[in-house]
Amino acid sequence: MNTRPRKHIDAVVASVDAARIEALTCSLVAAPSVNPGGTEEEAVAVLAQACRDAGFEVEISEAAPGRPNLIATVNGDATGPGLMFLGHSDVVPPGPGWTGDPFIPRRDGDLVIGRGTSDMKGGIAAAVEAMVAVGRAVDQGVAVSGPIRLVVTVDEEEHGVGVRHLINNPPPGEYLGCIVAEPTRLEVVRGCRGASYFDIDVAGRAAHSGRPSDGASAIEAAAKVIALIDDDQRRMAADPDPLLGYGTWNVGTIEGGQGISVVAPNCHMGVDRRLMPGEDVNEIGLRLAGQIRAAGIDGDGIEVVVTPTMYLPGFATAEGHPLVTETAQAVRDSGAETRVGGWSAACDGGWTSNALGIPTIVMGPGDINGQAHQPDESVELSELVTAAQAYVRTALALLS
């Protein structure tokens, strides 16, 4: 519970500077870091310089060649448990439909427009500004019991190379919580589903289409696998979780066959499976493979191989945890409405919660559904400022 006199909190919050937030957001947008492509290095260099200029301790660690994670720290000499802000430096490709260059940021009233403004360079800039404000307060004698660290990973939008490097090389110390600055419109998300990808490869036996019984169609076998997936989807939908709903399947890609007049000797499917907290991707793959065998799809010229290729765990933090309650109150005290709930999307917070054991929430500026990954992606500058103010209040509440 926060016992710090309110006037001290208000003084720190008042030092949050909208112009600095806008400038850093725009500088990050102007350093394209499109993924796939592994191009985060320039944007991380911009962020690292901004953090050094602010007096932060900065550590750069390559998760892969040319793909650096960043850890920036304020109040690093403090010995108590700290607070982590988590973000990612990569953005999705801009795609068509933009009314201007996606990497030349521009203003339209309160909106800052450009690829990554909402997901999630604006959120990173807000976290940096909050750390600037708290760092200056520490320099002026305000006691803060633990360090505040900003962790920015690469490759969040694809395969999670950055966060896997992070959990194998975690920052030192204990943490009272982790706030993922993904765009939630300042809602406090205390739980997220996870995500996983599977390759499902079906091998059959080619034959002339005039005598299909001589062959074994991989495409027909794949259709039966899809029917099993549909059955599993209905099973999960019948027993939803109050916070996060239920796991979902999606067959995103399918290709196969040799020619119209040939019984298909092969078929490949790329499948997405959204995960509930506690679900394990390997167990899901083994269960599906067992169902395929039990249904008699395997055999008689057909072989099906199920291979997990990506895994991001889900998580849930208790509704009454101080990280949840203090952050929600911090948003309200900063003048915005909020609610506490769950998120159907997935994020790197699943790893900080599960692998590092840090209580985790998601709360940030921007809209994951209405702004992120879209043409003319944007975020409201006023919302960036409110996010930074709420981050300051949360840090002072938890670390007082």
Secondary structure as the mmCIF struct_conf table of DSSP 4:
data_model
#
loop_
_struct_conf.conf_type_id
_struct_conf.id
_struct_conf.beg_label_comp_id
_struct_conf.beg_label_asym_id
_struct_conf.beg_label_seq_id
_struct_conf.end_label_comp_id
_struct_conf.end_label_asym_id
_struct_conf.end_label_seq_id
BEND BEND1 ARG A 4 ARG A 4
HELX_RH_AL_P HELX_RH_AL_P1 ARG A 6 ALA A 14
TURN_TY1_P TURN_TY1_P1 SER A 15 SER A 15
HELX_RH_AL_P HELX_RH_AL_P2 ALA A 18 VAL A 29
TURN_TY1_P TURN_TY1_P2 ALA A 30 ALA A 30
BEND BEND2 ALA A 31 ALA A 31
STRN STRN1 VAL A 34 VAL A 34
TURN_TY1_P TURN_TY1_P3 ASN A 35 GLY A 38
HELX_RH_AL_P HELX_RH_AL_P3 GLU A 41 ASP A 53
TURN_TY1_P TURN_TY1_P4 ALA A 54 GLY A 55
STRN STRN2 GLU A 57 ALA A 64
TURN_TY1_P TURN_TY1_P5 PRO A 65 GLY A 66
STRN STRN3 ARG A 67 VAL A 74
BEND BEND3 ASN A 75 ASN A 75
TURN_TY1_P TURN_TY1_P6 GLY A 76 ASP A 77
BEND BEND4 GLY A 80 GLY A 80
STRN STRN4 GLY A 82 HIS A 88
STRN STRN5 VAL A 91 VAL A 91
BEND BEND5 PRO A 96 PRO A 96
BEND BEND6 THR A 99 GLY A 100
TURN_TY1_P TURN_TY1_P7 PRO A 102 PHE A 103
BEND BEND7 ILE A 104 ILE A 104
STRN STRN6 ARG A 106 ASP A 108
TURN_TY1_P TURN_TY1_P8 GLY A 109 ASP A 110
STRN STRN7 LEU A 111 ILE A 113
BEND BEND8 GLY A 114 GLY A 114
TURN_TY1_P TURN_TY1_P9 ARG A 115 GLY A 116
HELX_RH_PI_P HELX_RH_PI_P1 THR A 117 LYS A 121
HELX_RH_AL_P HELX_RH_AL_P4 GLY A 122 ASP A 139
TURN_TY1_P TURN_TY1_P10 GLN A 140 GLY A 141
BEND BEND9 GLY A 146 GLY A 146
STRN STRN8 ILE A 148 THR A 153
BEND BEND10 VAL A 154 VAL A 154
TURN_TY1_P TURN_TY1_P11 GLU A 156 HIS A 159
HELX_RH_AL_P HELX_RH_AL_P5 VAL A 161 ASN A 168
BEND BEND11 ASN A 169 ASN A 169
HELX_LH_PP_P HELX_LH_PP_P1 PRO A 170 PRO A 171
BEND BEND12 PRO A 172 GLY A 173
STRN STRN9 TYR A 175 VAL A 180
STRN STRN10 THR A 184 THR A 184
TURN_TY1_P TURN_TY1_P12 ARG A 185 LEU A 186
STRN STRN11 VAL A 188 CYS A 192
STRN STRN12 GLY A 194 ALA A 203
STRN STRN13 ARG A 205 ARG A 205
STRN STRN14 HIS A 208 HIS A 208
TURN_TY1_P TURN_TY1_P13 SER A 209 GLY A 210
BEND BEND13 ARG A 211 ARG A 211
HELX_RH_3T_P HELX_RH_3T_P1 PRO A 212 ASP A 214
BEND BEND14 GLY A 215 GLY A 215
STRN STRN15 ALA A 216 ALA A 216
HELX_RH_AL_P HELX_RH_AL_P6 ALA A 218 ALA A 237
TURN_TY1_P TURN_TY1_P14 ALA A 238 ALA A 238
BEND BEND15 ASP A 239 ASP A 239
STRN STRN16 ASP A 241 ASP A 241
TURN_TY1_P TURN_TY1_P15 PRO A 242 LEU A 244
STRN STRN17 GLY A 245 GLY A 245
STRN STRN18 THR A 248 GLY A 256
BEND BEND16 GLN A 258 GLN A 258
TURN_TY1_P TURN_TY1_P16 ILE A 260 SER A 261
STRN STRN19 VAL A 262 VAL A 262
STRN STRN20 ASN A 266 LEU A 275
TURN_TY1_P TURN_TY1_P17 PRO A 277 GLY A 278
HELX_RH_AL_P HELX_RH_AL_P7 VAL A 281 ALA A 294
TURN_TY1_P TURN_TY1_P18 ALA A 295 GLY A 296
BEND BEND17 ASP A 298 ASP A 298
STRN STRN21 GLY A 299 GLY A 299
TURN_TY1_P TURN_TY1_P19 ASP A 300 GLY A 301
STRN STRN22 ILE A 302 ILE A 302
STRN STRN23 GLU A 303 LEU A 312
STRN STRN24 PHE A 315 ALA A 316
TURN_TY1_P TURN_TY1_P20 GLU A 319 GLY A 320
BEND BEND18 HIS A 321 HIS A 321
HELX_RH_AL_P HELX_RH_AL_P8 PRO A 322 ASP A 333
TURN_TY1_P TURN_TY1_P21 SER A 334 GLY A 335
STRN STRN25 VAL A 340 TRP A 343
BEND BEND19 SER A 344 ALA A 345
TURN_TY1_P TURN_TY1_P22 ASP A 348 ASP A 348
HELX_RH_AL_P HELX_RH_AL_P9 GLY A 349 ASN A 354
TURN_TY1_P TURN_TY1_P23 ALA A 355 ALA A 355
BEND BEND20 LEU A 356 LEU A 356
STRN STRN26 THR A 360 VAL A 362
BEND BEND21 PRO A 365 GLY A 366
STRN STRN27 ASP A 367 ASP A 367
TURN_TY1_P TURN_TY1_P24 ILE A 368 HIS A 373
BEND BEND22 GLN A 374 GLN A 374
TURN_TY1_P TURN_TY1_P25 PRO A 375 ASP A 376
STRN STRN28 SER A 378 GLU A 380
HELX_RH_AL_P HELX_RH_AL_P10 LEU A 381 LEU A 398
#
